């Protein structure tokens, strides 16, 4: 991804956003993406990866209906992009269903505009 944006003439676009408790593998890069601290206790991780909360409605959003929770989760991503700078964020990486994090299915936002 870094090379891709370098070739496009956007070398500042290096940051990646991922979700907490995701699983993308056990290499340093993959475990950093996953945001599971136990997976990278022996390393510092990669400083260009940033995390937002997992979209776990049953655990974190029970006071909201699923649609409202989904909108709140989308806004958290938007807030993180704004915080880091849209011109610096290269990607958001997320599993369709977070298996290792507890079989967490994100809210359906197909009707969101």
Secondary structure, 3 states (H helix, E strand, C coil): CHHHHHHCCCCCCCEEEEECCCCCCCCHHHHHHHCCHHHHCCCCCCCCEEEECCCCHHHHCCCCCHHHHHHHHHHHHHHHHHHHCCCCEEEEECCCEECCCCCEECCCCCCCC
